[in-house]
């Protein structure tokens, strides 16, 4: 299939725009407008480079895609958004050509539109509720809400139109945010808007959490995350990096000795899960956490200059079917692999990864080994992994998640030759916070227990994001952050100003 360039897609959009512009469109007319394809870099070129793959809509594409929206009464799409972005309202602004008003509308509930427009699984959230998609019986043909969100956020930045919310007058109250991932940044923004002093503590040397160390540059450029953090600094939020709460200072120490009135824990889920099979300690077997962190933050792909380069593996196997597995598989080629396998025990239709990420992985040459699962890793005489033994599976009855359960087929073992393995099977919560904070209740898996307002078992302490949910999405973490911020603001309002 021919790869369509931005110019080709823009030309197609211009023809559609010339046909529909100025006409009174019925719902049937709008549903008949072809969905606009996202411009992207050529797969053969991009697979070896770190540059962003998806290039974003042109202005005409955005206007055409926006015209597909029916502006439904009741806005069903908003029900699928964890932060309740007023979707029909911002798309209506795009229809009118008022891109600044569109992005300002989004920012009433979401201060990170450039990030969410790139990494949120819209097809499983807002777009799954879209009336157009239901009319056409395909979520892939729903209005491309995420791409439109990204367009106006990028337009704002490209045209130097960024405006930062003005906080309410200072209250004298002080809030500590532990972790600078999506949940922490969301709480920081909403609490600062209310006039409270906000200090964010980040364990790494860079702010952004999983958006920086976990999501690759080719999917979410780091400059975009840095810009969002810079906007928070302009609002008056303070950031301390290389500050590990639980080691540098305990949580109770911050509250009792440093004078914070409240704290939010948003430290994420950073403890990798493994399978517990033979050979996991062989050289060349990585957790996705280590693999992606070294590539994203330490530039391990720069073999000549990186302090901790990853060795060049020719054949890489990635285990898992989520977004992290797709990121790892695609990173494999960018780290010089000749062949990358993605081993997944179900089929493509059961993969939890975003459809766009799976498609990009296919385009870049990742070979998917569906209905297979590792039984052991095999090493050579030097203790280096040299093969993965896998067992074939078939699908049985649905499990608790609604996906059909994989059932092993005994006697079907076979080997795949590799020299690196990346285990991308999810993460558990880091136990440090619970171990160093007396009275903080957690589940058996180490997730912090919260109530409906994100309050923990400790007074003055809230939590949200992956540390509560387990490994989840950016937008779900932000949704938890919004709930926590509202509760913190309510609590501080009850205390009154200092």
N, C-alpha and C positions, 0 to 999 in steps of 0.2 A: 504494500500500500504506500502511495506517495505521501511523503511528509509535507504537510501544508505549512508554508512560511507565514509569518505575521502579515506580510504584504498580501499574500493570496487570501487569507481570511478577512483582512480589512476590505479588500475589493469586493468579496462576497457580501459582507455586511453593508457596504455602501449601496449595493444594488437593492438589497432588502429595504434599507432605510429610505431610499428614493421612492420605493413603491408604497410604503406605509405612512411616511411622514405627512402630517396634516390631515390624515383621514380619521373619521370617526370609527373606531374599531370595536366590533362586538366581541364578547368572550370567545366565540368560535374563531373569529379572525385572529385574536391574540394567540390562541392555542395552536393555530396553524403556522405561526412564525417559527422557523427552524431554530432550535437551540444553538447558541453560539459556542463554537469550539474554542477551547483555551489555546492560544498560541504557545508553542513550546520550542525548545532548542532541538536540533536534529539528534536523534538517539545515538547515532554512530559517533558523533562528535562529543556529546555531553557526557557519555558514560565514562570518559577518562578525565573529566574535568570537574571542578567543584562549583562552578557557576550555577546560579539558580536555573532550574529546568523550566518551570512554568513562567511565562513572560508577562502575563496579565493582559486583560482586554484592551483593545484600542478604544478611543472615545466612542466611535460609531458602534462598535460591537456592544459596548455597555448600554448605549441608548436603545439598540435593537433588543437586547436581552431584557432590559427593563420593561419594554413594551409588551412582553409576554405576560407580565403580572396582571392579575385580574382585580387587584385591590379588594379582596374578598371581605365581606362583612364578617366580623368575628375573628378575622386574621388567624386561621388555624396554624399557620406556619410559626407564629409567635409561641404557641404552646409547645413547640418542639425545641425552643431555644432556652438553654439553662439560665441565661442572663436576661431573657425577655427583651431582646432588641426589638424596637417597633419597626418590623420589617416592611410592611406595605407603605409605611410613611416615608422611610428613607428611599425606597425604590420609586415612589411617586416623585420625589425630588429629582432623581436621575432622569425620569421621564421628562421633566420640565427643563433639564439641563442645568439644574442648580446643584452642582456637586459639593459645594461647601456646606450647604444646608443639609445635604444627605449625610455627610460624615459627622456633622455636629449632632444630627438626630441619633446616629448610632452611639456616639460618645455619651449620650445621656445615661446609658446603661452599660456601655462597654468601652473602656479607654484603650483597648488593644485591638482595634479593628484590622490593622495591617497584619497582625499575627494570626488572629482568628480566621481571617479570610484565606490564609494559606494552609493552616494545619487542622482546622476543625473538621470532623466527619459530618458535614452537612447532610449527606445523603441518608444518614441514620437519625438526624435530628430535624432541623427546620424543613429541609427539602422533602423529607418523607411525609410531611403533612400538607405539602403544596397541592392546591386544587388542580393546577394545570397538569402536574404529574399524575394525579389520580384520573383526570380526564383522558390522558394519553396512556394510562395503565403502565407507566414506567417512571420510577423515581429518577432515572437518568435523564428524563425529558422534563423534569420539574424546572421551575425558574432557578437559575444558577445564583442563588442568594449569596453564597460564600464568595464567588468570583466578583459579584457586584460590590460586596463589602470591601474586598481587597482593592478593587478599582478606585473607589472614592478615597480610601486611605492613602493609596499610592499617589493619586492626583493631588491630594492635600500636601503631601511631602514634596513632590516634584515642583509644585507651584508656590512653595514657601507660604502656605496658607494655614500652617498649624497654629491652633490657638489652645492655650492651656487654661483649664478651669480655675477660677479665682476662689480660693478657700474662704470659708466663713471667718469672721473675726476670731482671733486666738482665744482658746478657752482656758489655757494653762494646764490642760490635761495631756498626759504623755503615754503613747502606746508603742510597745515593742512588737515588731514583726519578725518572726524567726523563719528565715528562708525567703529567697527572692524569686521564686517560681511564679506561675500564673495565679495561684491562690494568694500568695503573699503580696504580689503587686496590686492585685485587685483590692484587697483589704487596705493596703497603704493609700491607694487613690481615694477610696470612699471615706475612710476615716479622716484623711487630711482635708477633704472637701468640707467636712463638718467643723473644721477649725482646730482640730487636735494636733499636737506635735507627734510626728511619726518617725521612728527610727527602725531601719531594716538591717538585720544582721544576717550576713551570708557567709557560709563556710568556705566557699571557693573564692578564687581571686577575681572572678568576674560575676556580675549580677545577671540574673535571668533564669537560674535553675535549669530544669530539663530543657528549656527552650534554647539554651546555649550549649550545655554539655551533651544533650541527648539527641536533639534534632539537627541533622546535617545542614551545612551551608547551602547545598543544592536544593533544599526544600524550604528552609527558613534562613535567609541571610542574617548574620549576626548584627549587621549595622541597623537592621530594623528593630531588633530587640534593644540595642543600645539607645536608639532614638526614643523608644517608649520609656526607658529608664530615665533618660535625660529630661523628658517632659515631667516626670514625677519629681525630679530634683528641682525643676523650675517652680513646681507647686510648693516646694519647701520640705520635701521628704529627704531625710538624711540616710545615707547608706554606709555600713561598715562591712568591708569584705575581710576574708581570712579570719573570720570570727565564728568559731564553732561553739554554739551554745550547748553546754553539757561538758565542755572541756575548757574553753577560754573563760567562760563564766556559766554558772548554772542558771536555769530559768528562775528559780526562787531567788537567786542572787540579784537578777535583774529587777525583779519585782520589789524585793525588800531593801536592797542596798542602793539601787540606781534610781529609785523613785518613779518607776513606771506604774501607771494606774491600771493598765490592762496589757495583756499579751496575746498574740495570735501565733499558733504553731502551724507552719506550712512547709515542713521539711521534706515532703515528698516520700516516695518509696524507692529507696536506692540500694536495697539489699538483693542482689541477683538470685533468682531461683535456678537450681540445677536439677538434673533428672535423677541423680543418685545411682548412676550406672558405672560400670567398669571403664577406666581410662579417662575420667574427667580431669585428673591431675596431670595429664600428659602435656608436654610443651606444645603450644600451638592451639590449645583449647581455651577460648576466651568467653567471658560473659559479654553480652552485648553492651553492658554498662562500660566495661573497661575498653572494649574495642572502639565504641563510638566516642567516649570521652577523650581517649588519646588522639583520635583523629580530629575531633571537633575543637578541643581546647588546646591540645599540645601539638597540633599540626603534624601528626605522625605520618601523613602522606608526603611530607617534604623530607625525603630520605636523606638528603645532603645536609640539611640544616637543623632538623628536629633534634631536641635533646633526648627524646625517647621514641625513636621511630619504630614502627611495627615492621617485623621482617617481611620481605616480599614473598607472599604465598601465591603459588600458581593455581591451586585448586582449593576453593573455599566452600565449605558447607555451612549453611545457616539453618538453625532449627527454629521453627515457629511460623505463624501465619499472621501476625499482627503488624502494626505500623513500624515497630522497632525492628522486626525481622526484615521488612522491606528496606528500611534505612540501612541495616547492616549488609544486606545482600548487594544493594546498589553501591554502598561504600566499598565493598570488596573489589569491584572493577576499578574504582578510583584509586585504590591502593595497589593496583598493578596486577590483579588476578587475571589469568587467562580463561578460567571457568569458574562460575559461581552457581552452586546448587542451593535451592531452598527446599528443605525437607519438611513436609507438613502431613499430619496423620489424617486429615480430612481432605475434602475437595476444594476447588476454587470457590464455589458458592458458599462454603461455610467459613471462609477466611474473614477474620474480624478487621483486617486492614482496610483502609480507605480504597475504594475501587480505583481511583486515579493513581494511587501509589502502586497498586498491583499492576495496573496497565503500564505504568512507566517502567517497572521492573522487567516485565515481559519485553517491552520495546528495547531495553538496554541489554538484553541477552541472558538474563537470569533463567536458569533451567529449573523448573518446578518439579519436584518429586512428590506428587500427591499420593495419599493413602499409603504412606510409609512413615516409620518411626524408628529411631536408633535403639539398638539393644546394647551396644558397647562401642567404645572408641579403641582402635588398635594402634599400638605404638611400634616404632622401630627399635633397633638395638641402642640408640642414643636417647630413648625416652621421648621422641617426638611423634606426634600423631601422624599416621600415614594412611589411615582408612577409617571409615565409619561403617559398622555393620548395621543394616536396617532390616526391618521385618515388614512385610506387606500387610495392609489392613483393608477392611471393607466397612461400610457404614451400617450400623444397626439402628436401634430405636433412639428417638430423641432423648437428650439428657435434660438437666434442669435449666440449661441456657436456651433450650429449644432447638439446638443443633443435634443432628444425628450422631450417636456415639460411635467412635471408631472401635472395631472389633478385630483383634489380631488373627492372622491366618498362619497357624503353626507350620513350620517347615519351609517357609518362604524366605529365610534369611539370605541376604547377599551383601556384598561389600561395594562401597564407593571409595575410590582412591582420592585422598585429600591431603593437604599439608597444613590446613588451618580449619578450625571449627568455631563457629560463633553461636552460643546458646542464647536465644532470644525468647525465653519462655515466661517473661514477666519478672516482677520484683516484689519483695516484701518490704515492710517498713524497717528502717534502721532502728535498732533497739536503744540507741544511746540516750534519747530524750527520756524514755520511760525509766531507764536504769538510773538516771541522775536526777529524777524528779519524783520525790516521794509523794504518794497519793494520787498520781496520774493513772487513771484506769485505762487499760488497753485490752484488746481481744487476744485470743490465743495466738493469732498471727502477728500480734504487735501493733495493730491499728488502734489509734486513739479513739476511745468511745466518746461520742458527743450526743447532745439532745437535738431537738428540732431547730434550735437556734445556734447550733454549732458550739455550745458551751461544754466544756470538759468537766471532769469530776472536781477540778480545782477552781476555787473562786478566782475571778479576774482573768481566767485563761480560756481562750477559745481555740479551736483547731479546724482545719479543713483541707481539702485537696487529697492527694494520694496518701498522705499519712492517715487519713480517715477512710477513704474509699478503697485503698489498694491502688495499683497502677490503673489510671484512668486517662481521660483526655484533658487537653488544655482547657476547653470550654466548661467541662464539668467541674474542674478545679476552680475556675473563675466563678461558677454558680455558687459553689460552697463559700467562696470568699465574699461574695455579695451578701449572702445570708449572715455570715459572721460579722461583717462590717456593720450591717444594720443593727445587729444585737449589741455590738460594742458601743455604737453611737447612742443607742437607747440607754444603756447602762451608764455611760458617762454623762449623758444629759440629766439623769437622775441624781448624779453627784453634784451637779452645778459647776460653775466656773471657779477656778482658784483665784 
